[in-house]
Amino acid sequence: MDLHLSSKTALVTGASQGLGRAIVKTLAAEGVAVFATARNPELLGSLKAEIKQAGGTAPILFEQDFVAEDGPKRIAEAALSALGHLDILVNNAGGSRPMGIDAPEEQWVEGMTLNFDRHRQLTQALLPNFLDRKSGSIVSISGNLEPEVVNAAMVAKAGLVVWSKGLSEQLGQHGITVNCIQPGLIDTAQIRRLYPGDERRKFAEREIALRDFGEPEDIGNAVAFLVSPRARYITGIVLTVDGGMRRYSF
């Protein structure tokens, strides 16, 4: 199926590894000009080399600490300067932040800043671009809403979902879609540390209908569909990509 993404432009945060890396590679394979931003220049460089070798559209790389106070502003300005306009925004950067029930305030601030505040600020900085064009797709990567411990990232990601739903209501009249993707257990370095060796197989057989963890490409494929014209009538949803994992209340 042709997703009609060739010649589109996109910005992906947290692009150098894990889910972000897979998202960039998938979009580039579809002919999207991607502005890929992350902190690690070496990983960004290897990402570009892999995409070029595979015949995809070479991404534009931008090294930037997303959490820096001026991070969203710098990223938005650089992306628009490099691409002229944006059709797609993928809010992907983030990281798990488990903590004690009496965690100090600075831990909460750091977790909320990384996993919610900076995404909101970046999106707001780019809204004039989307509103002027009366089109666009915004996708945010959410997280597990059934935590086993207090986790600032999960609290922030829940806020990201609720914010996205409200945003979808207000931007729909302007031709802009806003959606979230909720990954299950995806085979990334972080997940491998949590489920080493045989623990992965045992958990998957017990809890996942498809009996295995997902691959980062599964998230990349979901993003590519949601930001494509094929999904023009889909907005305000949370798309769960988890192989049928039975650890959710909805």
DANORNOR-V949667 format. One record per residue. N is the residue number from 1. PHI is phi in radians with two decimals (none if undefined). PSI is psi as a letter, one per 40 degrees, with the letter a starting at -180 (* if undefined). OMEGA is omega in whole degrees, 0 to 359 (999 if undefined). Layout:
# DANORNOR-V949667
n=N phi=PHI psi=PSI omega=OMEGA
n=N phi=PHI psi=PSI omega=OMEGA
This chain:
# DANORNOR-V949667
n=1 phi=none psi=h omega=177
n=2 phi=-1.37 psi=h omega=180
n=3 phi=-1.48 psi=e omega=178
n=4 phi=0.99 psi=f omega=180
n=5 phi=-1.78 psi=e omega=181
n=6 phi=-1.02 psi=h omega=180
n=7 phi=1.43 psi=e omega=174
n=8 phi=-1.31 psi=i omega=178
n=9 phi=-2.10 psi=i omega=183
n=10 phi=-2.56 psi=i omega=172
n=11 phi=-2.08 psi=h omega=179
n=12 phi=-2.20 psi=h omega=176
n=13 phi=-1.61 psi=i omega=182
n=14 phi=1.00 psi=f omega=194
n=15 phi=-1.51 psi=e omega=192
n=16 phi=-1.47 psi=e omega=183
n=17 phi=-2.66 psi=i omega=175
n=18 phi=1.03 psi=b omega=183
n=19 phi=-1.12 psi=d omega=181
n=20 phi=-1.07 psi=d omega=179
n=21 phi=-1.07 psi=d omega=179
n=22 phi=-1.13 psi=d omega=179
n=23 phi=-1.11 psi=d omega=179
n=24 phi=-1.07 psi=d omega=182
n=25 phi=-1.10 psi=d omega=180
n=26 phi=-1.16 psi=d omega=180
n=27 phi=-1.14 psi=d omega=180
n=28 phi=-1.10 psi=d omega=178
n=29 phi=-1.15 psi=d omega=178
n=30 phi=-1.54 psi=e omega=178
n=31 phi=1.59 psi=e omega=179
n=32 phi=-1.42 psi=h omega=172
n=33 phi=-1.45 psi=h omega=188
n=34 phi=-1.82 psi=h omega=170
n=35 phi=-1.65 psi=h omega=187
n=36 phi=-1.80 psi=h omega=182
n=37 phi=-2.15 psi=i omega=178
n=38 phi=-2.92 psi=a omega=183
n=39 phi=-1.57 psi=d omega=191
n=40 phi=-1.71 psi=h omega=183
n=41 phi=-1.16 psi=d omega=180
n=42 phi=-1.15 psi=d omega=179
n=43 phi=-1.16 psi=d omega=177
n=44 phi=-1.09 psi=d omega=180
n=45 phi=-1.10 psi=d omega=179
n=46 phi=-1.21 psi=d omega=176
n=47 phi=-1.07 psi=d omega=179
n=48 phi=-1.08 psi=d omega=180
n=49 phi=-1.09 psi=d omega=179
n=50 phi=-1.10 psi=d omega=181
n=51 phi=-1.17 psi=d omega=179
n=52 phi=-1.12 psi=d omega=180
n=53 phi=-1.12 psi=d omega=181
n=54 phi=-1.46 psi=e omega=178
n=55 phi=1.54 psi=e omega=178
n=56 phi=-1.45 psi=i omega=178
n=57 phi=-1.29 psi=h omega=184
n=58 phi=-1.08 psi=h omega=180
n=59 phi=-1.34 psi=i omega=170
n=60 phi=-1.59 psi=h omega=185
n=61 phi=-1.77 psi=i omega=179
n=62 phi=-2.51 psi=h omega=179
n=63 phi=-1.43 psi=h omega=182
n=64 phi=-2.81 psi=h omega=173
n=65 phi=-1.34 psi=h omega=184
n=66 phi=-1.09 psi=d omega=184
n=67 phi=-1.39 psi=e omega=179
n=68 phi=-0.94 psi=i omega=185
n=69 phi=-0.97 psi=d omega=180
n=70 phi=-1.72 psi=e omega=183
n=71 phi=-0.99 psi=d omega=180
n=72 phi=-1.03 psi=d omega=180
n=73 phi=-1.12 psi=d omega=180
n=74 phi=-1.13 psi=d omega=180
n=75 phi=-1.14 psi=d omega=181
n=76 phi=-1.05 psi=d omega=182
n=77 phi=-1.13 psi=d omega=181
n=78 phi=-1.17 psi=d omega=180
n=79 phi=-1.13 psi=d omega=181
n=80 phi=-1.18 psi=d omega=178
n=81 phi=-1.16 psi=d omega=184
n=82 phi=-1.34 psi=d omega=188
n=83 phi=-1.83 psi=e omega=182
n=84 phi=1.54 psi=d omega=176
n=85 phi=-2.78 psi=i omega=177
n=86 phi=-2.15 psi=h omega=172
n=87 phi=-1.71 psi=d omega=190
n=88 phi=-2.41 psi=h omega=172
n=89 phi=-2.20 psi=h omega=176
n=90 phi=-2.05 psi=h omega=178
n=91 phi=-1.49 psi=g omega=186
n=92 phi=-2.01 psi=d omega=186
n=93 phi=-0.96 psi=i omega=178
n=94 phi=2.87 psi=i omega=179
n=95 phi=-3.04 psi=i omega=181
n=96 phi=-1.11 psi=i omega=180
n=97 phi=-2.40 psi=g omega=175
n=98 phi=-1.17 psi=i omega=184
n=99 phi=-2.73 psi=i omega=177
n=100 phi=-1.30 psi=i omega=181
n=101 phi=-1.19 psi=e omega=179
n=102 phi=-2.01 psi=f omega=183
n=103 phi=-1.01 psi=i omega=179
n=104 phi=-1.17 psi=i omega=185
n=105 phi=-1.03 psi=d omega=183
n=106 phi=-1.10 psi=d omega=177
n=107 phi=-1.17 psi=d omega=177
n=108 phi=-1.13 psi=d omega=180
n=109 phi=-1.07 psi=d omega=181
n=110 phi=-1.11 psi=d omega=181
n=111 phi=-1.13 psi=d omega=180
n=112 phi=-1.23 psi=d omega=180
n=113 phi=-1.12 psi=d omega=182
n=114 phi=-1.16 psi=d omega=192
n=115 phi=-1.69 psi=e omega=176
n=116 phi=-2.39 psi=d omega=190
n=117 phi=-0.98 psi=d omega=183
n=118 phi=-1.18 psi=d omega=176
n=119 phi=-1.13 psi=d omega=178
n=120 phi=-1.08 psi=d omega=182
n=121 phi=-1.15 psi=d omega=179
n=122 phi=-1.14 psi=d omega=180
n=123 phi=-1.06 psi=d omega=180
n=124 phi=-1.11 psi=d omega=178
n=125 phi=-1.15 psi=d omega=183
n=126 phi=-1.73 psi=e omega=181
n=127 phi=-1.03 psi=d omega=177
n=128 phi=-1.00 psi=d omega=177
n=129 phi=-1.04 psi=d omega=182
n=130 phi=-1.22 psi=d omega=181
n=131 phi=-1.16 psi=d omega=178
n=132 phi=-1.10 psi=d omega=183
n=133 phi=-1.53 psi=e omega=182
n=134 phi=0.93 psi=f omega=178
n=135 phi=-2.91 psi=i omega=176
n=136 phi=2.45 psi=i omega=180
n=137 phi=-2.33 psi=h omega=178
n=138 phi=-2.09 psi=h omega=178
n=139 phi=-2.21 psi=h omega=177
n=140 phi=-2.03 psi=h omega=178
n=141 phi=-1.53 psi=h omega=181
n=142 phi=-1.65 psi=a omega=184
n=143 phi=-2.57 psi=a omega=180
n=144 phi=-1.06 psi=h omega=179
n=145 phi=-1.79 psi=e omega=177
n=146 phi=-2.20 psi=g omega=185
n=147 phi=-1.23 psi=i omega=177
n=148 phi=-1.60 psi=e omega=176
n=149 phi=-2.46 psi=i omega=174
n=150 phi=-1.12 psi=h omega=183
n=151 phi=-2.49 psi=h omega=183
n=152 phi=-1.06 psi=d omega=180
n=153 phi=-1.12 psi=d omega=181
n=154 phi=-1.19 psi=d omega=175
n=155 phi=-1.08 psi=d omega=180
n=156 phi=-1.12 psi=d omega=181
n=157 phi=-1.18 psi=d omega=174
n=158 phi=-1.11 psi=d omega=175
n=159 phi=-1.10 psi=d omega=179
n=160 phi=-1.07 psi=d omega=179
n=161 phi=-1.15 psi=d omega=182
n=162 phi=-1.12 psi=d omega=177
n=163 phi=-1.07 psi=d omega=181
n=164 phi=-1.10 psi=d omega=179
n=165 phi=-1.10 psi=d omega=177
n=166 phi=-1.12 psi=d omega=180
n=167 phi=-1.10 psi=d omega=181
n=168 phi=-1.09 psi=d omega=179
n=169 phi=-1.14 psi=d omega=185
n=170 phi=-1.45 psi=d omega=183
n=171 phi=-1.71 psi=e omega=182
n=172 phi=-1.01 psi=d omega=181
n=173 phi=-1.14 psi=e omega=180
n=174 phi=-1.75 psi=e omega=178
n=175 phi=1.40 psi=e omega=183
n=176 phi=-1.93 psi=h omega=177
n=177 phi=-1.71 psi=i omega=180
n=178 phi=-2.36 psi=h omega=182
n=179 phi=-2.41 psi=i omega=174
n=180 phi=-2.18 psi=i omega=172
n=181 phi=-2.10 psi=h omega=179
n=182 phi=-1.87 psi=h omega=180
n=183 phi=-1.29 psi=i omega=168
n=184 phi=-1.53 psi=b omega=178
n=185 phi=-1.51 psi=h omega=183
n=186 phi=-1.90 psi=i omega=186
n=187 phi=-1.28 psi=g omega=175
n=188 phi=-2.03 psi=i omega=181
n=189 phi=-1.02 psi=d omega=181
n=190 phi=-1.11 psi=d omega=181
n=191 phi=-1.22 psi=d omega=179
n=192 phi=-1.06 psi=d omega=178
n=193 phi=-1.15 psi=d omega=183
n=194 phi=-1.38 psi=d omega=182
n=195 phi=-2.27 psi=g omega=183
n=196 phi=-1.33 psi=i omega=171
n=197 phi=0.91 psi=b omega=186
n=198 phi=-1.27 psi=e omega=179
n=199 phi=-1.07 psi=d omega=179
n=200 phi=-1.07 psi=d omega=182
n=201 phi=-1.10 psi=d omega=182
n=202 phi=-1.10 psi=d omega=180
n=203 phi=-1.15 psi=d omega=182
n=204 phi=-1.09 psi=d omega=180
n=205 phi=-1.17 psi=d omega=182
n=206 phi=-1.49 psi=d omega=193
n=207 phi=-2.09 psi=e omega=188
n=208 phi=-2.05 psi=h omega=184
n=209 phi=-1.03 psi=d omega=180
n=210 phi=-1.50 psi=e omega=169
n=211 phi=1.17 psi=f omega=174
n=212 phi=-2.82 psi=i omega=175
n=213 phi=-1.28 psi=i omega=177
n=214 phi=-1.44 psi=i omega=175
n=215 phi=-1.86 psi=i omega=178
n=216 phi=-0.92 psi=d omega=180
n=217 phi=-1.09 psi=d omega=178
n=218 phi=-1.13 psi=d omega=176
n=219 phi=-1.27 psi=d omega=177
n=220 phi=-1.01 psi=d omega=180
n=221 phi=-1.15 psi=d omega=179
n=222 phi=-1.13 psi=d omega=178
n=223 phi=-1.08 psi=d omega=182
n=224 phi=-1.00 psi=d omega=178
n=225 phi=-1.16 psi=d omega=185
n=226 phi=-1.13 psi=d omega=181
n=227 phi=-1.61 psi=e omega=183
n=228 phi=-1.59 psi=i omega=174
n=229 phi=-1.04 psi=d omega=177
n=230 phi=-1.10 psi=d omega=181
n=231 phi=-1.88 psi=f omega=187
n=232 phi=-1.06 psi=d omega=184
n=233 phi=-1.83 psi=f omega=179
n=234 phi=-2.04 psi=h omega=176
n=235 phi=-2.69 psi=i omega=178
n=236 phi=1.32 psi=e omega=183
n=237 phi=-1.85 psi=i omega=168
n=238 phi=-2.03 psi=h omega=181
n=239 phi=-1.55 psi=h omega=179
n=240 phi=-1.52 psi=h omega=179
n=241 phi=-2.10 psi=g omega=189
n=242 phi=-2.46 psi=e omega=179
n=243 phi=1.16 psi=e omega=182
n=244 phi=1.44 psi=f omega=180
n=245 phi=-1.20 psi=h omega=186
n=246 phi=-1.66 psi=g omega=177
n=247 phi=-2.36 psi=f omega=182
n=248 phi=-2.27 psi=i omega=178
n=249 phi=-1.59 psi=e omega=178
n=250 phi=-2.71 psi=* omega=999
